Amino acid sequence: MLYISLSAVDTAPIAEGVLAGIAAGRAAAGKGKPVLACWMAEGDRDRSLALAGETIPTYPLPEIPARVLSKAAAYAEWRAQPLGLIPDYQDLDLPLVREICAKALSQRGAGWLTTDETRSVLTAMGFPLPPGGVAQTEDDAVELARRVGFPVAVKLASHRLVHKTEIGGGRLSIKEEKAVRQAFREIRDRLAQDNNLDAMEGVLVQPMVSGGVEVMVGVTHDPLFGPLIAFGLGGIHVEILGDVRFRVTPLTDRDAAEMVREIKGYRLLEGYRGHPAADVPAIEEVLLRASRLVDEIPQITELDLNPTFALPPGQGCRIVDARIRVGRPDYPTMAQAGPRAS
């Protein structure tokens, strides 16, 4: 109902007439119909419209009730959707993850997990990691490369230097053992030159992953809501484009499906200009496992799976770079809030 006064003296009778009309409508057939009023009356802007047992929301400008109705309609549509499900994966080793995080906190305090610890946590949670591992010597690096198969990537393993590309901490598409040894030496020498050799845990050796679309899955924290799951295009795209969607935990299957399809870059995941489509169900599973991880282990305060290669349909995903930070949560945990309703 929109009213714009023509005179400063006619507002009270108009208000009575409006209320009489609403009452008649309620009595006839409109008992549950929402009614909002825009009362644009100079000198009478604070008037309230009230019936027995009902107060009509009243606003000074017409765009405000329109916005309110829009939000109410969107909320009603959301409430009418089928309930989502929180999958219960059977291949999770939560006791091992708790042990790794507790040990890291007790020994080093809050901070990033080592590369070995990170891979152990992700493996225990069933995340799709490529084969490989951390080598502390040139010979170990060569042996790992033989085991996983050439070509390989050799990257600095360090929980203190998290932005490895900025210090030349990665070598890609290495096709022979000699080049593996050279990559190890170059990374070690660069850290020694910067007086950071003690930050080197070794090098991570893993097979090259080709094809697919780079996406990222991450976790940040809100002081009120706790863990927020983030999803967007991976690599440098997430920093440049900012095309990211967030959801509070725990994620349902509907949440994961909506997050993937809400980013502007979803067309890339559908297949674009000759590029194959991505395995969207596999992406959704990574999101759901990330949600379960941070929901069950509140000591994990930050998670970054970037990039994750989403391969063509049926071929799954591969997480080629990952970081996990542990600390003391600054939000109410599930244990403090009581048991979760099913």
FIROVO-672958 format. One record per residue (C-alpha): x, y, z; residue in one letter. Coordinates in steps of 0.25 Angstrom, whole numbers, plus 2048, in hexadecimal, padded with zeros to 3 digits. Each point is the difference from the previous one (the first is absolute). Example, Ala and Ser with C-alpha at 12.3 -4.5 7.8 and 13.67 -1.06 7.14 Angstrom:
REM residues 2
8317EE81Fa;80680E7FEs;
END
This chain:
REM residues 342
800800800m;80680D7FCl;7FB80D805y;80580E7FCi;7F980C808s;7FB80C7F8l;7FD80780Ds;80580080Ea;7F27FF806v;7FA7F47F9d;80A7F5806t;7F87FB80Ba;7F37FD7F8p;8087FA7F5i;8077F780Ba;7F37FC805e;7FB7FC7F2g;80C7F87FDv;7FE7F880Dl;7F27FE7FDa;8037FB7F2g;80B7F6806i;7F67FB80Aa;7F67FD7F6a;80A7F97F7g;8047F880Br;7F27FC804a;7FD7FD7F1a;80B7F77FBa;80D806803g;8037FB80Ek;80F7FC7FDg;80380A7F5k;80C809804p;7FD80F800v;80A80B800l;7FE80F800a;80880B7FAc;7FB80D808w;80680C7F9m;7F980B808a;80880C804e;7FE80380Eg;7FA7F3803d;80C7F67FCr;8007F980Ed;7F27FB7FFr;7FE7F1804s;7F47F87F9l;7FB7F680Aa;7F47F7801l;7FC7F680Ba;80B7F6801g;8088067F4e;80980B7FDt;8028047F1i;80F8027FDp;80180F7FBt;80B8067F8y;80380E7FCp;8047FD7F1l;7FA7F67F6p;80D7F97FCe;8027FB80Fi;7F37F7801p;8037FB7F2a;80E7FC804r;7FA7F980Dv;7F67F97F8l;80B7FB7F6s;8087FB80Ck;7F47F9806a;7FC7F97F3a;80F7FB7FEa;8007FB80Ey;7F37F97FEa;8057F97F3e;80C7FC808w;7F87FA80Br;7F87F87F6a;80C7F97FAq;8027F1803p;8097FE80Cl;80F7FE7FDg;8077F4805l;80E800807i;8077F47FBp;8077F680Ad;80C7FB7FAy;8057F3805q;80F8027FCd;80480B80Al;80B7FE80Ad;7FC80B80Al;8087FB80Cp;80D8017F7l;7FC80E7FCv;7FD80480Er;80E7FA804e;8088077F5i;7F980E803c;8027FF80Fa;80E7FC7FFk;80380B7F7a;7FA80A80Al;8077FB80Cs;80E8007F9q;7FF80C7F8r;7F4808804g;7F68067F6a;8058007F2g;8017F97F3w;8017F07FFl;80D7FB7FAt;7FE7FA7F2t;8007F2805d;7F680380Be;7F78077F5t;8017F47F7r;7FD7F680Cs;7F4808804v;7FA8017F2l;8037F17FDt;7F97FD80Da;7F48087FCm;7FF7F97F2g;80480C7F8f;8057FD7F2p;80F802801l;80A7FD7F4p;80A7F5805p;80E805804g;80680580Dg;80A809807v;80F7FD7FDa;80B805809q;80C7FD7F7t;8037FF7F1e;8007F1800d;7F2800807d;7FB8097F5a;8057F87F5v;7FA7F3806e;7F2807802l;8008057F2a;8037F27FBr;7F57FA808r;7F580A7FCv;8058017F1g;80580B7F8f;7FD80C7FDp;80080580Ev;7FF80D808a;80A80380Bv;7FC80B80Ak;80580580Dl;7FA7FA80Ca;80080A80Bs;7F580480Bh;80780D802r;8018057F1l;7F27FE7FBv;8018097F3h;80A7F77F9k;7FF8067F2t;80580D805e;80D7FA804i;8027F77F4g;7FC7F4808g;7FA7F77F5g;8047F97F4r;7F67FA7F6l;8007F57F5s;80D7FA804i;8037F47F7k;80D7FA804e;8087FC80De;80B80A7FDk;7F680C800a;7FA7FB80Dv;80D801807r;80280E7FAq;7F3805805a;8037FB80Ef;80D807800r;7FB80D7FAe;7F480180Ai;80A7FD80Cr;80A80A7FBd;7F680B7FEr;7FC7FE80Fl;80E800804a;80380D7F9q;7F4806807d;8047FA80En;7F47F8800n;8057F27FFl;7FB7FC80Dd;7F28027FBa;8027F57F6m;7F97F3803e;8047FA7F3g;7F98007F3v;7F37FA7FCl;8007F77F4v;7F47FC7F9q;7FB7FD7F1p;7FC80B7F7m;7F18027FFv;7FC8047F2s;7F28057FBg;7F4803808g;7FC80E806v;80780680Ce;7F780380Cv;80280380Em;7F97FB80Dv;80380880Dg;7FC80380Ev;80080D807t;7FA80480Dh;7F5809805d;80080480Ep;7F17FE801l;7FD7F47F6f;80D7F9802g;8067F87F3p;7FC8057F3l;8027F77F4i;8058087F3a;8007FB7F2f;8048077F3g;80A7FF7F4l;80E7FC804g;80E8057FEg;80180F7FEi;7F28017FBh;7FB80080Fv;80980C803e;7FD8087F3i;7F17FD7FEl;7FB7FE80Eg;7F67F77FBd;7FD7F880Dv;7F47FB807r;7FF7FD80Ff;7F77F7809r;8007FD80Fv;8037F2804t;7FB7F6800p;7FE7FF7F1l;7F47F87FBt;8017FA7F2d;7F680B7FBr;80A80B806d;80C7F97F8a;7F87FF7F3a;7FB80F801e;80E805803m;8067FA7F4v;7F58057F7r;80080E806e;80E8057FCi;8018087F3k;80A7F67FBg;7F77F4800y;7FF8007F1r;80F7FB800l;7FC7F4808l;7F57FD7F6e;80A8007F5g;80380C7F7y;8068027F2r;8057F37FFg;8057FE80Eh;7FA7F4807p;7F680180Ba;8047FD80Ea;7FC7F580Ad;7F6809808v;7FC7F5809p;80E7FE804a;80280F803i;7F37FF809e;8067F4808e;80D808803v;7F780B805l;7F87F7809l;80D7F9805r;80680E803a;7F3803808s;8017F3808r;80F802803l;7FF80E806v;7F27FD807d;8067F4807e;80E806803i;7FE80F805p;80F801802q;8018027F0i;7FF80F7FFt;8048017F1e;7FF7F77F4l;8058037F2d;7FF7F57F5l;8058087F4n;8017FD7F6p;7F77F37FFt;7FF7FB7F2f;7F27FC7FCa;8027F57F5l;7F67FC7F5p;7F37F9805p;8037F3807g;80F803802q;7FE80780Dg;80980B806c;80F801804r;80480A80Bi;80E8047FCv;80380B80Bd;7FA80080Ea;80280880Dr;7FA7FE80Ei;80280980Cr;7FC7FC80Ev;7FD80880Cg;7F680380Br;7F38037FAp;7FA80D804d;7F17FC7FEy;7F77F7807p;8037F17FCt;7F67F57FEm;8057FA80Da;7FC80D807q;7F38027F9a;7FB7F2803g;7FC7F47F7p;7FC8047F2r;7F27FD7FCa;7FF7F67F5s;
END
